[in-house]
Amino acid sequence: MSLASDTAMVMAAGLGKRMRPLTASTPKPLVRVAGRALIDHALDRMAEAGISRAVVNVHYLADALEAHVLARAAPRVTISCERDRLLETGGGMVKAAREGLLPDPFFCVNADSVWLDGPRSGFADLSAHWDAARMDALLLLVPHARARNFAGPGDFTMDPVGRLKRRLPGRVAPYIYTGIQIVGHHLLRDAPEGAFSTNILWDRAIGEGRLFGTVFTGEWLEVGEPHHVGLTEAHLAGG
């Protein structure tokens, strides 16, 4: 099947505080897991799925990260520079969109996302369910049973047609966000200036009934803290 977009933004500008001390002198996307930089795991999956272009935002230890990703042949990488100011996830998307780097729609992927595709790629899972008329964003989700290394209470509940709501306080939610989504430019309209979280835009979309999710057919691994590196390597080595 054809993908909904040929472009993915890779969120790679963060400080990686939860991964210290591994990120004291290395940007988190370049932390190595199973012999590959974290960001290469994501970029490899993009290339395999047929995504031809990646927009990578950079801030922390930007020179090293930029040199690494620009050396790749596929996908073709364009840099969105945030050296002067870290814009967070929402601000980073808005900056790249305003500079004409992102088509409508575009995929967006956290640089530390590690996953194993199922019968079809995560990008194909999203593309199969994307409906711009009804959706501002479509998030790729996994249930707890397929969220490796994850110990939290979950992120979202989902109704029968895929519409998302936030986890209620004191409750467990059945679905975890993988860090992979497809975003329409309608989500970015009237956005705040400067640095802000995508959560602000998601909450507006939830209120308007326009934030949706779909369940990933593969397996996702959280790599958010140093001890997750070894756990992830062991799982990948086991097939």
N, C-alpha and C positions, 0 to 999 in steps of 0.2 A: 504494500500500500504506500501511497505517497505521504510524506510528512506535511504537517500543517505549516512548517517554516523551514527554511534552510539555514537559519541563524540561531545561535544560542549565546546568551550572555553568561559568563562565568564569574561569579562573585568571589573575587580573590584578593580583595584589598584589606581585609580585616587584620587585627593585631595578633590573633591567635593566642589570647591570654590563657584559655583553658588548657592549651597544649604546652605551656611552659614546664620544664626548661628547654624542651625541644625547639621552641620558637625564639629562644633568646638571640640567636644569630642567624636563624633560617626562617623565612616566611612560611606559614603553615602549609600553603599549597605545595611547597617543595620538600616537606617532610616525607621521607621515603617509607613506603609500605610495600612489602613483597617485591623489593627491587625497583619500584617505580615511584616517582614523585606522586603525591596525592592528586595533584591536578591532572597528571597524565592518565590516571585511571579514568577520570571523567572525560577527558578529551579523546581517549581511545574509544570509549563507548559512543561518543558523538560521531567519530569518523566511521565506525562500524555501522551505525544507523543511517548514515548518508547525509549528516549535517556537514555542509561545506564550509561554514564560517563561524568562528567563535570570537566574541568580543570579551576581552579579559580586562577587568578593572584592577588597577595597581595603586598601592599606597605604601604599605610597610615593606621595607627592603625592596623597593620597587625595581631597582636596576637588575638585581639577580633574577627576580621573577620574570621581568620583561624579556631578558636575554634568553631564559629557558624556553618560554612559550613561543617566541618568534623563531626559534630554531626548528620548530616542527614543520613538516610538510603538509599535514592534514590533521584537523581542519585548518584552513587558513586563519591566522590570528590577527585581529586588530586590537590595539591597546586603547582603553579608555583611562586616561591619566587622572589620578586623584592625589598626586604627590603633595599638592599644596594643602589639601583638606580631605580628610576621610569623610565620605558622604553617607555611610551606612548603606543598607541594602536598597531602601526606597530611593534615597537621593542618588545613589549610583545608577539605578535604572533610568531615572528621570534625566540625569545628565547625558547619558549615552543616547537616549531617545531624542533629546533636543538637539544633539549634534549630528543627527541623521544616521547613527550607527545601527539602529535597531528597526527592522521592518515590523509591520503589524499583521499577525502576531509574531512573537518571538519566544523561544524557549529560554528559561533561566535556570541555572544550575549552581548550587554551592560548590566551591572548589574542593571541598573535603568530602564530597559524596562518593561513596564506593558501593557499587552494586553489581549483581550478577543478573543479566537479562534472562527472562523466562522464554516462553514460546515465541515472543516477539519483544522488541526493544521497549524500554520505558518511553522513548519518544514516539514510538508507534502506538503504545497504549494511550498516550495523551492525544495524539492526532486522531485516533479512532473516535474519541468522545468529545473533541473540541467543537463548540457551537458558538461562534462569535455573537450571534443574535441574543443568546441567553446568558453568556458568560463574560465576566471581566477577567477572570483567571481560572485555570483548571490545575489543581494540585495533584501530584502523584503521591499516593498514600500507601502505607503498608500496615496490616494488622500486627498486633503485638507478637504473634507467633512467628512472623517473618522479619522481625526487627532485631537483628543481631547486635549485641553489646548495649542495647537500650534498656534503661532501668527506670524511666520516668513514667508518669501517669497517662501519657498520650496527649494528643493535640486537639482532635476534632471528632465530632459525631457527624454522621451523614444520613440524610433521609433517603427514601427509596429512589429518588430521581438524581441523587448525587449532590444535592445542595448541602453546604457545610455550615456547622455551628461550632463555636468554641466549646472546649471542655468546661463543664460547670465546676465552680470551686468545691473542693472536697470530694470530687468524683473522679473516676477513671474514664478516659475516652478510648474508644476501640481503635482509633487510627492515628498513626504517626506520619508527619510530613517528612518526605525523603530528602527535601532540598531541591527537588526538581519540579518545575511547573511550566505551563505555557501562559503567556501574558498578552492580553490585548491592550492596545494603547488607551482604550477607554478607562482602564484601571488607573492610568497615570494622570488623568485629567485633573486640573485644579489642585495639583500636588503642592505640599509645603515647599518652601525654598530651603536650600541647604541640606543639612544632614537629617535624615529621619528613617525610621524602620518601615519596611513593607507592611508590617502589621497594621499601620494606620490605614493604608489603602485596603487591605484585606477586611478590616472591620467595617469600613464603609460598604464594601461589596457584600459582606454578610448581611448588613442592614437592608440592602436593596435586593437581596436574594440572588446575587450574581457571582458568588464564590462557590465553585464546585470542586469536587474531587473524583478521582477514579482510582481503583485499586490496582497496584502494580502486579504484574504476573510473574515477576522475578523475586529476588531476595536483596535486601538492603542491609548494609552494615554501618553503624555509627562509628566514626573515628573522631571523637571530640576531645579525648583526653589521652595522655601518654600511654596508659595501660591498654587502651584500645588497639594500639598498633600491633602488639604481639597477638592479641586475641584475633584480630582481623587476619593477620598472616597465617595463623594456624588454621582458621576456617578456610581461607582461600587455598591453602596447601592440601586440605582435605577434600577439595573438589566442589 
